[in-house]
């Protein structure tokens, strides 16, 4: 897995612009749904896909942080 590092800034409205180079590499376009994850002191932004949901559910389960189906859908 390759890594690209770029800089962005948080706006006064809490918005973050994902740099064009990264959007192009990830094939993310306007209107795509993303999931924002806080993991310790990291903020992770991933495209919202079935694969992402399964990965997050597996990680939560392994950490004993299980949720009901209703709780998961309320967060979406």
Order of alpha helices (4+ residues) and beta strands (2+ residues): alpha-beta-beta-alpha-alpha
